[in-house]
């Protein structure tokens, strides 16, 4: 999410959109302070006036202007802003005449075939996601093994020579090099690939168009980036990026073409619209979760929890299919890689190991303890988010150049290595090297022969393996001091790491922090009670701690419970994990939002939550709508359309289409809705009434023309319209959506919100008793209301 | 579902609603063939005419009349009818002035408290559902143990004396007695408690009001009934009824009162409306599944798959909470009952036992075999449904008297015992009695000492235990002949049993049939291949067979996969089970619908599926809407309202409210929507304008008055309105919903459908360009379109 926020900083500093920024610093302000530009044929464009002015909004306008004038160089608190630069996706089908004609032509068999294609695509998505997960896993393992061997040889050599500082240097240099490479490709090639990508996918599924988020380039950078960040020893996981990767794959596969590679397979053309694409992206995200955690059901629930608003049985079933195929593919190929073909015991990238029910029972009286741990997790999570929040603000202000970002990433890698080395140096936690050693990379270092340094092992292993060791290693493998020091160090390192310009996830570091302090809790409990046998297994507490910490940071609920259940392969722990996650969420929410929501807010994204704020019944559509609305006539002059689209001060995307009835004095009635993208295609193909009459157009415009242009519609500036053509007329009847959803002015905000969210709308027309357009509700009009500390608050809209 | 269909038969025979049936045999027909009744003040009731007549519908009218005239005594195929007697539930909030005022008065803290109450209620629902499951389990075990001891003693006594026929008689008599008791309470006290209740709950969640389905009496009859049917040795399970029980509990607990017991706790009054009640009933159904199968996630998915249309994150999380509490409660109390407190290994009523991953691996080449088994399951399931369908039709026609139903149930019980006895008598499948015998009730019968009769054991055990044995017993426990005979017999017995007037589920019989033929497949495969070791475990095939058979009968998909995964505690089998269920569904759907859908259809319930039929884009709101619509003025004469409500020929439930603008010649514009139930409360409290002016009313009508009357609003006949009062006026402004959702006439059916389903609407007003009412879309208008063999078909509407 760092890039979104970065953009905010750039544009405020006048680097990119300075000109636009000066002219129209804030939309609201501009609308009310200056008269609107006169169009060349202004009389045909209806500017339907605002019927009522709300006091609240005037106050805001003043505040906004103050903030812009008072501190033009300083960035206002971004989470109080809602950026106007984000466009929405259309999750409502545009049922215009072309579309209906096509649908009516289709036979029942054709719909069957479409349904089968959907299944095939979901299968493909699952398969490819599984393959990518497999690739990441194998590459990380190979490179990490290489690094380990290099360093170990070096340590062995120099421990005898006494020059351990050289080992440290080598270690730090190797890590920094890896991270540098990972950071360079992210910072210079595709900044949107930074982080886990989960906030971006959440936004996409919610209906916000995040530029470049589902492109092939993003996928490549993401995958290569995550390999190098993990090998570089950063406190990151390779699970989060899988979700983003699955989503990108889904967006690509479902369209049957790659715009980046300029390759069109001419298949799946029916799916080239936002509604269908979203469905597949949900499946991709689910497949990603499934491959990451071996949790197909958890993946489905993740997709539903984060994205979908309308429950569709067939869609869910397809998502589940993609998830299953994904985990199965990963499992199958990893079993071949491990030379145990057919052994399907690695369903995910992370494997928590099997918790045996008998060994891991819990008692009723332990539940309060678990809940207390949940509260600790919530508190620590909120602290983590709080630190990361300020760090992100700092980064937005000062670390926004790509080269600075690369340097920061390298610095983190070097510090990581140094801190680890210091801890190892002072650690005295030597453990015997058993024959059935679960650690893959034991380091003897300063320990006696036949022993290994527990601290070193924890740092040298991949975080996934450390989590597993903390869950399953027998009692006494770690001493309290090691765990305590490790928790504190790793907490700050992980916090610093999240938000760097590297592709990396926060799941595993969170689990690791939680597992460490959870195990510590278990050890301390065992030492305080006399009946030690009851508390014998600290692994149980490590699991609860991991859940609490992760829940405290990301605040996921249902899906996380199921993911944890599936990853541990144990249903018994469902109830405690659920209680812990619930407590962590309640406690955490009291202090601070979840990490993903925080970054979405910092990006000023107009994100719509599941329900309207509780106390928003006193607001009605009249108050929230944007007004005046630029309307178009059903048969409109080309010049007017071009001018309307070229108007950078408004930059509207949807235009109600109206018809003038009888006399000129009577206002026009709503008869449809047309989108900017549709108008652009019409202009590009010069679908003018005069041309149609003179038979100059060879063929009727078809749905295919719109699909070919999707999703990268050209800007209006690239379309040349001659002066003669400006005088032509365009007939929008066939292309507009003739039945847009409308609400009366008195509809309450929750009711508008429910309609908007349930149907995935982009524009909702507000009409009066006579079906005349009085306003338009868009995403930002709804997203700006939220419940703050002082009741209902309104975010400012900013043209960032 | 049998009772709904039964009703159809009664009314067609003129027992109940003969008079109404003669007067208005079919709504559509009556409207077009006769002039509408003249109201006493007809001029103020707007009968807005139908704008276009569709040819299709005229044809149907003719067909309908033919069918009624041609064979008045014969029942038409019920699945081609849609009954008009079912009312809908209001899952859209009625946001009238009263409601909005209340919401606006509420502080943020008040909303918090409401949220907390919701959680408390869900916890309670889970707890009570768990308790009920526990009660059923313990009672069944005690009574079955008693029965077993009685019969065993008897057999031991008479085997020596050679009079086995007396044993048979005793067995049959015992079973018949139990079943008789179970059938009597169902048939005579509460017929809606028959069957599993799943179709009814599906309908409720879908928005159809099934009378008496969530009453306390239903719950008591259901619970007692299921105990006696299971003990009576019928081929039934106790799992299905748990879902219904949970739903009833939820409906009761969430309302804070019991109308049957006339006890109002004055709590949770805010939740006394359909929207909130539905949410809790979802939670109850999920808790029921969770307790039945130990599958909390499966429960949530079941609720979502069957009921919810709008995905709400907080709601889902609450549902999950209820599920977790439910399985935990059951587990905890059963562990106490089993004298192993704290041992949480019985999460559900049925326990499939633990499948160890190592022993139960599958290979890639087995997947085609699994898919083939899925196809067999689908075919057998369709055959099962086909037989049951004709049986149900037969029952509707001839077995509709309660005493006949009881006799049929007793007959089934007796035949059950006889067939089992015959099979046991001719069975030669004697198995050694091992020391670690998993069978609880081994019967030696005609076997040598130290051995037991496998067939007898299969019949004597509860079906749950038999399923477990088929899954886990070592190779060679059953021989092929036993399994084959058992499958065939049990198949027909189970088919005959489903639909009897007893409270019983079809899950376990289906699983048992499937497990039997699945195990048979495993044995046959092992015998045909030389490398026997590969196919050594027939338990694996039993599991797949069970899934296939159950999937073939009920056609559940996602939730069933998760339920099977959770019940087996094994994630590895997720993919094969999913593939099997998918195949079973595809194959089964080719022949016949799922059992629950079939019974819903036989009940002529206007059930709305997830999506509109694929080829319905050529239909628009104009064609599907009901027209003319009875509208009311905003300030309406009491007499008119009473007459409108008393009009039994239309029996409308929602009335658009209109205002007359300027001249009388101009038609009226829509300004709101009011429900019959609201009007009745208004009439009851005599909220007349004249009374308000003369200060005769002590207080303003409040939301509480509506809530107190909910959900059993009195009929209009019970409200006395004097001749003077008829001349009074009523002001509906405050009570009507001022912002009903509307669509233009040209909106396509899928678009109308999506709006209707996503928002859980009951009435959708169709307006013209000037916002004048032209029609009303209700549930039956949408539910009657479905994809049949010859493309899109339309069901007939019948006043049954």
Interface residues (C-beta under 8 A of the other chain):
Chain A: X93 X95 X100 X103 X104 X106 X107 X108 X111 X294 X296 X297 X300 X301 X304 X305 X308 X309 X310 X311 X312 X313 X314 X316 X317 X320 X321 X324 X325 X327 X328 X332 X342 X343 X344 X345 X347 X354 X357 X361 X362 X363 X364 X557 X558 X561 X562 X565 X566 X569 X571 X572 X574 X575 X578 X582 X610 X611 X614 X615 X617 X618 X669 X671 X738 X739 X741 X742 X743 X744 X746 X747 X748 X751 X754 X755 X758 X759 X767 X769 X770 X771 X787 X791
Chain B: X93 X95 X100 X103 X104 X106 X107 X108 X111 X294 X296 X297 X300 X301 X304 X305 X308 X309 X310 X311 X312 X313 X314 X316 X317 X320 X321 X324 X325 X327 X328 X332 X342 X343 X344 X345 X347 X354 X357 X361 X362 X363 X364 X557 X558 X561 X562 X565 X566 X569 X571 X572 X574 X575 X578 X582 X610 X611 X614 X615 X617 X618 X669 X671 X738 X739 X741 X742 X743 X744 X746 X747 X748 X751 X754 X755 X758 X759 X767 X769 X770 X771 X787 X791
